[in-house]
Structure formats: C-alpha cells, structure tokens
C-alpha cells in the first residue's frame, strides 16, 4: 500500500467517507451497532441502502464499526479448518462436501428462487431447536420493490422470505438487538453479510455462542432500486401501482413478476431480465460488488447457489424443478447438510466438482481480477479495503499479465471518472 493510499481501518475513516467512495456494501451492521438514533439505513438517490449519520458517533463506536464493516475489511477462511476430506479450491474456496439438492417439501421447492435450499435448512434449524430465530430478508409489505430485514421464528415466516431479492437490503440491522436479548439465531443472507458477522465475531464473544450457523447464496452483485423501477416501467406500471414485485420464484428460475393493485400481472423471463441487450436497464451493481473478494460465500457454513441445468458445458435457464448446490464450507456446515438430509428436510443428489465449477464459471473473472482492481484504488490514493486470506497471489497468477493489466487499467479509469463515488443522500 502506498503512503498516499490510507488503510480504512487505520486512517479513522468515517461512514460518510465509506459511502462516498463506494465501499459500503449496505449490510446494516453499522446501524445495529450504533443504534438507529445515530445511524439509520436509508435508500439514497443513488438507489442503494446506505447509513445516514443522524447524530454524532463516538470514536469508540466508530472504531468498532471499522472493525466489522465488510466494505473495508474481510478476512478469508482459515485453510486449517478445511479438514483432511475437504479441498481448498484456488478460486471457489473451501469445499468439504458438494451435493446437488432441493427442499424435501415440494411446495417450498416450487415457491423458492431455486430449490429452496436456504429456506429448507433454515426451517430445519428452527424445528430442531438448533436456533430460536432466522435473520433473513423478505419483500417489503409497504413498498414491494424494497426489501426488509426479517426475524423469523416459525416455518411460515421463513417461507414468506423464500424468494430472491435482487436489490438493496440491510439484513443485519437487528443483530445487536438479538444479541442483547440473548436470542440464538442463524443468519441466511448474502456473502458480504456473512463476512460482516465473521468480522463481528472477532470483537464480540457473544457471536460464537448466539449465531451458530451462517447460510448464504452465490451473489452476482446488488443492483440499485432503479433497476426494479425500470422493469416495472417497461410493463407500464408506475411505482405506486405495484402490489407485488417478485424477482424469482414460483418455478425455477421463475419469472420476474409484477402485479398491480388493480390485479394486472406482468411477467418477464430470467433471460429477458438479465441477458437481453435490448431492455432499457442494465445490471447496475454497486461499486463495492465490483471489487468483492467473496461473492461465493467462502465464509459461510453452507453456500446454496443455483444448481443450473447444463447443456454443452454451459448453464441454461429453462424452467425446471428447482435445484441448488449445497456447498458445505465448514465441519458445522457439513453436519447440517447431512442432518437435514437424514431428516428429510432436503433431498440430495450427486454432482461432480468439474460440473459445479463450470456451472458457476461466471464468478471466476471477478475473483481473479479482484486484486488488480483493489490495487487501482491504492494507486489512485483512494481509500482501499483490506481483503486478506483470499489467496491473492494465486488469483494474480491465474489472471496472467494481460488480464491483470486490463483489470488494473479498467479500475484506474473507473476511479478517474469517479464511477466509484456515490452521493450521500
């Protein structure tokens, strides 16, 4: 790190700087730690959910926020925890066991975004009294294109949040309240949210005892609220006319579904929404996602990405019965998958490592280009995150000279054009 490029943890960086420089992931842990009277997660004009400082935050609290913020710090998995039977894939991280699978409940499997894997594991944890609650997200009842953090204590409540939410969400706003109340809960959220909990565990001993399980998906990045609004407008629906906005589910991958208050329904296929170059929106993910070291949930106990159908070595998105891949990352995650399968909560089928890697090869470029993109921030004297133990030099070698040069130059151009910057309101 150059002398002109400050470490966010050492320089006393504050929340407005984290947001303004595009490093915020929007998890909500800072609100949880500081309290809503001082820091509140709010949708900004940029279309993402961000911490707004409402009252002065003392330095001790801000120091804790800097320690836990996944936007400026994430420490990767410890190779010593892989176990003799596991493998540390250079790109995809720790893999103890690998299965294709889906919820044992056909209704959940159909409703969920994929095979209902995260939902099924969460319900299993509740119904076996392994936890008291599940912290996850669900569609907002007040504004259906937005997403709320939810604390679920029943099967029905977990199922209510069983479908994908492609957009801003702050699932961790309730973490400190639950810890203070002595609740034992699992977190089912994005990989960066899981990273935040791992960070918190290093400064709060309650985490290990009260948050025994972390479950995640694979993440393509968080688009802005503007994307949902453009999709609705494409169907001729104004934001205040929307009653239901569902990104995926009710099939696999399931259509993007917009229902108006008058009962009109508009649906678009998964490929139409994300792969058609003719639509008037783009995948406008936040800058922090472009430099993410862990969109594949290396720090979770179990990651549950889509188990895409493969044709000619490539994933396809034809409607089919939903499937996940269950990637057990830790010994605890391995036991959870095995116990849930034995109880009938999930059904498992074999999948080969090569098929899995090809299925999610779209995550490879961001992973191997990440070190060069972070270097671009440092060279530009921008606040740069500290991502450690993610096999940085192996990623550099895999990306090669020209790949690293292209990623570095792209990063430098992005910063020079201030495309990493965000408004604060």
C-alpha positions as CSV (number, residue, x, y, z in Angstrom):
1,X,0.0,0.0,0.0
2,X,1.4,3.4,-1.0
3,X,1.9,6.2,1.5
4,X,-0.8,8.1,-0.2
5,X,-3.4,5.3,0.0
6,X,-4.8,5.1,3.5
7,X,-5.9,1.9,5.1
8,X,-9.6,2.5,6.1
9,X,-9.0,0.7,9.4
10,X,-6.0,2.8,10.4
11,X,-6.9,6.2,9.0
12,X,-10.0,6.9,11.0
13,X,-12.3,6.7,8.0
14,X,-15.9,7.5,8.8
15,X,-19.2,6.3,7.5
16,X,-19.8,9.2,5.0
17,X,-16.4,8.5,3.5
18,X,-17.0,4.8,3.2
19,X,-20.3,5.6,1.4
20,X,-19.0,8.4,-0.8
21,X,-16.1,6.3,-2.0
22,X,-18.3,3.4,-3.0
23,X,-17.1,1.0,-0.3
24,X,-20.4,0.4,1.5
25,X,-22.0,-3.0,1.0
26,X,-25.3,-1.9,2.6
27,X,-25.4,-4.7,5.2
28,X,-26.8,-2.6,8.1
29,X,-24.4,-3.8,10.8
30,X,-23.3,-0.2,11.5
31,X,-26.9,0.8,12.3
32,X,-27.2,-2.2,14.5
33,X,-24.0,-1.3,16.4
34,X,-24.5,2.5,16.7
35,X,-28.3,2.4,17.2
36,X,-30.9,3.9,14.9
37,X,-31.0,7.2,16.7
38,X,-27.4,7.8,15.5
39,X,-27.1,5.8,12.2
40,X,-30.1,4.8,10.0
41,X,-30.0,2.7,6.9
42,X,-31.9,4.7,4.2
43,X,-32.4,4.5,0.4
44,X,-30.4,7.2,-1.2
45,X,-30.8,9.0,-4.5
46,X,-28.2,6.5,-5.9
47,X,-30.8,3.7,-5.4
48,X,-28.9,1.8,-2.7
49,X,-29.5,1.5,1.0
50,X,-26.8,3.4,3.0
51,X,-26.1,4.5,6.5
52,X,-27.1,8.1,7.2
53,X,-25.5,9.7,10.3
54,X,-28.3,11.3,12.3
55,X,-26.3,12.2,15.4
56,X,-22.6,12.1,16.3
57,X,-21.0,8.7,16.6
58,X,-18.3,8.5,19.3
59,X,-14.9,7.3,18.3
60,X,-15.1,4.0,20.3
61,X,-18.3,3.0,18.4
62,X,-16.8,4.2,15.1
63,X,-13.7,2.1,15.7
64,X,-15.9,-1.0,16.2
65,X,-17.8,-0.2,13.0
66,X,-14.4,0.0,11.1
67,X,-13.5,-3.4,12.5
68,X,-16.8,-5.1,11.4
69,X,-17.6,-3.2,8.1
70,X,-17.4,-5.7,5.2
71,X,-17.0,-2.9,2.8
72,X,-13.5,-2.1,4.1
73,X,-12.4,-5.4,5.7
74,X,-13.0,-9.1,5.1
75,X,-10.7,-12.0,6.2
76,X,-11.0,-15.2,4.2
77,X,-11.4,-18.7,5.5
78,X,-8.6,-20.4,7.5
79,X,-7.2,-23.3,5.4
80,X,-6.6,-25.2,8.7
81,X,-10.4,-25.6,9.1
82,X,-10.9,-27.4,5.8
83,X,-10.2,-30.9,7.2
84,X,-8.5,-33.9,5.6
85,X,-11.5,-34.8,3.5
86,X,-12.1,-31.3,2.2
87,X,-10.5,-29.2,-0.5
88,X,-9.4,-25.6,-0.8
89,X,-10.2,-24.8,-4.4
90,X,-8.0,-21.9,-5.6
91,X,-10.9,-19.9,-6.9
92,X,-14.0,-21.3,-5.2
93,X,-12.5,-21.7,-1.7
94,X,-13.2,-24.4,0.9
95,X,-15.3,-27.4,-0.1
96,X,-15.9,-30.1,2.4
97,X,-18.8,-31.7,0.7
98,X,-20.7,-31.0,-2.5
99,X,-24.2,-32.1,-3.5
100,X,-26.9,-31.1,-5.8
101,X,-30.2,-30.9,-3.9
102,X,-33.5,-29.3,-3.1
103,X,-36.1,-28.9,-0.4
104,X,-37.9,-32.0,0.7
105,X,-41.2,-30.0,0.6
106,X,-42.4,-29.7,-3.0
107,X,-44.3,-26.5,-2.2
108,X,-41.1,-24.8,-0.9
109,X,-39.2,-26.1,-3.8
110,X,-41.6,-24.5,-6.2
111,X,-42.0,-21.2,-4.4
112,X,-38.3,-20.6,-3.8
113,X,-35.9,-18.9,-6.1
114,X,-34.0,-22.2,-6.8
115,X,-34.5,-25.5,-5.0
116,X,-35.4,-23.9,-1.6
117,X,-32.1,-24.9,-0.1
118,X,-31.6,-21.9,2.2
119,X,-35.3,-22.0,3.2
120,X,-35.2,-25.7,4.0
121,X,-32.0,-25.5,6.1
122,X,-33.4,-22.5,8.0
123,X,-36.6,-24.3,8.8
124,X,-34.7,-27.4,9.8
125,X,-32.7,-25.3,12.3
126,X,-35.8,-23.8,13.8
127,X,-37.8,-27.1,14.0
128,X,-34.9,-29.0,15.6
129,X,-34.4,-26.1,18.2
130,X,-30.9,-25.6,17.0
131,X,-31.8,-21.8,16.9
132,X,-34.6,-19.6,18.1
133,X,-34.8,-17.5,15.0
134,X,-33.6,-16.9,11.5
135,X,-32.4,-13.5,10.4
136,X,-33.0,-13.0,6.7
137,X,-34.9,-10.7,4.3
138,X,-38.3,-10.5,2.6
139,X,-40.1,-8.2,0.3
140,X,-41.3,-5.1,2.0
141,X,-45.1,-5.0,2.6
142,X,-45.2,-1.2,2.4
143,X,-43.1,-0.8,-0.7
144,X,-42.9,-4.1,-2.7
145,X,-39.8,-3.2,-4.7
146,X,-37.9,-2.7,-1.5
147,X,-36.6,-5.4,0.9
148,X,-36.8,-5.6,4.6
149,X,-34.8,-7.4,7.3
150,X,-36.9,-10.0,8.9
151,X,-36.5,-12.1,12.1
152,X,-38.5,-15.3,11.6
153,X,-39.4,-17.7,14.4
154,X,-41.7,-20.0,12.5
155,X,-41.8,-22.1,9.4
156,X,-44.4,-19.8,7.8
157,X,-42.4,-16.7,8.5
158,X,-39.2,-18.2,6.9
159,X,-41.2,-19.3,3.8
160,X,-42.5,-15.7,3.4
161,X,-39.0,-14.7,2.6
162,X,-38.1,-17.6,0.3
163,X,-37.7,-15.7,-2.9
164,X,-34.8,-13.8,-4.4
165,X,-34.4,-10.1,-3.7
166,X,-32.2,-8.5,-6.4
167,X,-31.7,-5.1,-4.9
168,X,-30.7,-3.2,-1.8
169,X,-31.3,-4.8,1.6
170,X,-29.8,-4.4,5.1
171,X,-30.4,-7.7,6.8
172,X,-28.1,-7.1,9.8
173,X,-29.9,-4.1,11.3
174,X,-31.3,-6.4,14.0
175,X,-28.1,-8.2,15.0
176,X,-27.2,-6.3,18.2
177,X,-30.8,-6.3,19.5
178,X,-31.0,-10.0,19.1
179,X,-27.6,-10.5,20.8
180,X,-28.6,-8.2,23.6
181,X,-31.9,-10.2,24.1
182,X,-29.9,-13.5,24.3
183,X,-31.6,-14.9,21.1
184,X,-29.8,-17.8,19.4
185,X,-30.2,-17.3,15.7
186,X,-28.9,-18.2,12.2
187,X,-28.2,-15.7,9.5
188,X,-29.3,-16.5,6.0
189,X,-28.0,-13.7,3.8
190,X,-25.6,-12.6,1.1
191,X,-21.9,-13.5,1.3
192,X,-20.8,-9.9,2.3
193,X,-23.4,-10.0,5.2
194,X,-21.8,-13.3,6.3
195,X,-18.4,-11.6,6.1
196,X,-19.7,-8.9,8.4
197,X,-20.8,-11.5,11.0
198,X,-17.4,-13.2,10.9
199,X,-15.8,-9.7,11.5
200,X,-18.2,-9.1,14.4
201,X,-17.2,-12.4,16.0
202,X,-13.6,-11.2,16.4
203,X,-14.8,-8.3,18.7
204,X,-18.0,-9.7,20.3
205,X,-17.7,-13.1,22.0
206,X,-21.5,-13.5,22.0
207,X,-21.4,-14.2,18.3
208,X,-19.9,-17.6,18.5
209,X,-22.5,-18.8,21.1
210,X,-25.6,-17.0,19.7
211,X,-25.0,-17.1,15.9
212,X,-24.1,-20.8,15.4
213,X,-24.9,-21.0,11.6
214,X,-24.3,-18.8,8.6
215,X,-26.0,-19.8,5.3
216,X,-25.6,-17.9,2.0
217,X,-26.1,-17.9,-1.7
218,X,-23.8,-17.0,-4.6
219,X,-24.2,-13.3,-5.4
220,X,-23.9,-11.6,-8.8
221,X,-23.9,-8.2,-7.1
222,X,-26.5,-5.8,-5.7
223,X,-28.4,-3.7,-8.4
224,X,-30.0,-0.4,-7.4
225,X,-33.6,0.2,-6.7
226,X,-33.7,2.0,-10.1
227,X,-33.5,-1.4,-11.8
228,X,-36.7,-2.6,-10.3
229,X,-38.4,0.6,-11.2
230,X,-37.3,0.4,-14.8
231,X,-38.6,-3.2,-15.0
232,X,-41.9,-2.1,-13.7
233,X,-42.0,0.9,-16.1
234,X,-41.1,-1.5,-19.0
235,X,-44.5,-3.1,-18.3
236,X,-46.2,0.3,-18.0
237,X,-46.5,0.1,-14.2
238,X,-45.7,3.1,-12.0
239,X,-44.0,2.5,-8.7
240,X,-47.1,3.5,-6.6
241,X,-49.2,1.0,-8.6
242,X,-47.1,-2.1,-7.7
243,X,-48.6,-4.5,-5.2
244,X,-46.2,-7.4,-5.7
245,X,-42.7,-7.3,-7.2
246,X,-41.1,-10.8,-7.3
247,X,-37.7,-11.2,-8.8
248,X,-37.7,-15.0,-9.0
249,X,-39.7,-18.0,-7.7
250,X,-42.9,-19.9,-8.3
251,X,-40.8,-22.0,-10.7
252,X,-37.1,-22.2,-11.5
253,X,-35.6,-19.9,-12.2
254,X,-39.1,-18.4,-12.2
255,X,-40.3,-15.2,-13.9
256,X,-39.8,-11.7,-12.7
257,X,-43.4,-11.0,-11.6
258,X,-45.1,-7.6,-11.3
259,X,-48.7,-7.4,-10.0
260,X,-50.5,-4.1,-9.8
261,X,-53.0,-3.0,-7.2
262,X,-55.7,-3.4,-9.8
263,X,-54.8,-7.1,-10.3
264,X,-52.9,-6.8,-13.7
265,X,-50.0,-9.2,-13.9
266,X,-46.8,-8.7,-16.0
267,X,-44.0,-11.3,-16.2
268,X,-40.6,-11.5,-17.8
269,X,-38.3,-14.5,-18.1
270,X,-35.0,-14.7,-16.3
271,X,-33.1,-14.5,-19.6
272,X,-35.2,-11.5,-20.7
273,X,-34.4,-9.6,-17.5
274,X,-30.7,-10.3,-17.2
275,X,-29.4,-11.2,-20.7
276,X,-31.5,-9.3,-23.2
277,X,-29.4,-6.4,-24.5
278,X,-32.5,-4.6,-25.8
279,X,-34.1,-3.9,-22.4
280,X,-33.8,-0.3,-21.0
281,X,-31.9,-1.3,-17.9
282,X,-28.5,-2.8,-17.0
283,X,-27.2,-4.7,-14.1
284,X,-26.2,-1.5,-12.3
285,X,-24.4,-3.1,-9.3
286,X,-22.8,-1.0,-6.6
287,X,-19.0,-0.4,-6.9
288,X,-18.2,-2.5,-3.8
289,X,-19.5,-5.5,-5.7
290,X,-17.0,-4.9,-8.5
291,X,-14.1,-5.5,-6.1
292,X,-15.8,-8.2,-4.0
293,X,-13.4,-10.9,-2.9
294,X,-16.1,-13.3,-1.9
295,X,-19.3,-13.4,-3.9
296,X,-19.4,-17.2,-3.5
297,X,-19.8,-17.5,0.3
298,X,-16.5,-18.8,1.4
299,X,-17.1,-17.7,4.9
300,X,-20.5,-19.3,5.4
301,X,-21.1,-22.7,6.9
302,X,-23.2,-23.7,3.8
303,X,-23.5,-21.9,0.5
304,X,-26.6,-22.7,-1.6
305,X,-26.2,-21.4,-5.2
306,X,-28.4,-22.4,-8.1
307,X,-27.8,-26.0,-9.4
308,X,-28.2,-24.9,-13.0
309,X,-29.1,-27.4,-15.8
310,X,-26.1,-27.7,-18.1
311,X,-26.1,-28.1,-21.8
312,X,-22.9,-28.3,-23.9
313,X,-20.9,-27.4,-20.8
314,X,-22.9,-24.2,-20.2
315,X,-25.7,-23.4,-17.7
316,X,-29.2,-22.8,-19.2
317,X,-32.2,-21.2,-17.6
318,X,-35.1,-23.3,-18.9
319,X,-37.9,-23.7,-16.4
320,X,-37.5,-26.9,-14.4
321,X,-38.0,-28.3,-10.9
322,X,-35.7,-26.1,-8.7
323,X,-32.3,-27.3,-7.8
324,X,-29.5,-25.9,-5.5
325,X,-25.9,-27.0,-5.0
326,X,-25.1,-27.5,-1.3
327,X,-21.5,-26.4,-0.7
328,X,-20.5,-27.3,2.9
329,X,-17.7,-24.9,3.8
330,X,-17.1,-25.9,7.4
331,X,-17.4,-29.0,9.6
332,X,-20.5,-27.5,11.1
333,X,-22.0,-26.9,7.6
334,X,-21.2,-30.5,6.6
335,X,-23.1,-31.8,9.6
336,X,-26.0,-29.5,9.0
337,X,-26.4,-30.7,5.4
338,X,-26.1,-34.4,6.4
339,X,-28.6,-34.0,9.3
340,X,-31.1,-32.0,7.2
341,X,-31.0,-34.8,4.5
342,X,-31.4,-37.5,7.1
343,X,-34.5,-35.7,8.5
344,X,-36.0,-35.3,5.0
345,X,-35.7,-31.5,5.1
346,X,-33.7,-31.6,1.9
347,X,-33.0,-34.2,-0.8
348,X,-29.5,-34.7,-2.1
349,X,-28.1,-36.0,-5.4
350,X,-24.5,-36.3,-6.6
351,X,-22.7,-33.6,-8.6
352,X,-19.1,-33.6,-9.8
353,X,-16.6,-30.8,-8.9
354,X,-15.9,-30.1,-12.6
355,X,-19.6,-29.7,-13.4
356,X,-20.0,-27.4,-10.4
357,X,-17.1,-25.2,-11.4
358,X,-18.3,-25.0,-15.0
359,X,-21.8,-24.2,-13.7
360,X,-20.6,-21.1,-11.9
361,X,-17.7,-20.1,-14.0
362,X,-19.2,-16.6,-14.3
363,X,-17.8,-15.9,-10.8
364,X,-14.3,-16.7,-11.8
365,X,-13.4,-13.4,-13.6
366,X,-14.3,-11.1,-10.7
367,X,-12.5,-13.4,-8.3
368,X,-9.2,-13.4,-10.2
369,X,-9.4,-9.7,-11.3
370,X,-10.1,-8.5,-7.7
371,X,-6.5,-7.9,-6.6
372,X,-5.8,-5.7,-9.6
373,X,-9.0,-3.7,-9.1
374,X,-8.1,-3.1,-5.4
375,X,-4.6,-2.1,-6.5
376,X,-6.2,0.5,-8.8
377,X,-7.7,2.2,-5.7
378,X,-4.4,2.3,-3.9
379,X,-2.6,3.7,-6.9
380,X,-5.3,6.4,-7.1
381,X,-4.9,7.4,-3.4
382,X,-8.4,6.3,-2.7
383,X,-9.4,4.5,0.5
384,X,-8.8,0.8,-0.2
385,X,-10.4,-2.2,1.5
386,X,-8.3,-4.8,3.2
387,X,-9.1,-8.2,1.9
388,X,-6.9,-10.9,3.4
389,X,-6.5,-14.7,3.2
390,X,-8.3,-14.9,-0.2
391,X,-5.3,-16.4,-2.0
392,X,-4.4,-13.1,-3.6
393,X,-1.2,-14.2,-5.4
394,X,-2.8,-17.3,-6.8
395,X,-5.5,-15.1,-8.2
396,X,-2.9,-12.8,-9.7
397,X,-1.1,-15.8,-11.3
398,X,-4.4,-17.2,-12.7
399,X,-5.3,-13.9,-14.2
400,X,-2.0,-13.6,-16.0
401,X,-0.1,-10.5,-17.0
402,X,-2.5,-9.2,-19.6
403,X,-5.6,-10.0,-17.6
404,X,-4.1,-8.1,-14.6
405,X,-3.1,-5.2,-16.8
406,X,-6.6,-5.0,-18.2
407,X,-8.2,-5.1,-14.8
408,X,-5.8,-2.6,-13.4
409,X,-6.3,-0.1,-16.3
410,X,-10.1,-0.6,-16.1
411,X,-10.0,0.1,-12.4
412,X,-7.9,3.2,-12.8
413,X,-10.3,4.6,-15.5
414,X,-13.3,3.8,-13.3
415,X,-11.8,5.8,-10.4
416,X,-10.5,8.6,-12.6
417,X,-14.1,9.0,-14.0
418,X,-15.4,8.9,-10.4
419,X,-17.6,5.9,-11.1
420,X,-16.7,4.5,-7.6
421,X,-18.3,7.6,-6.0
422,X,-21.8,7.9,-4.5
423,X,-24.0,10.8,-3.3
424,X,-24.6,10.7,0.5
425,X,-28.4,11.4,0.2
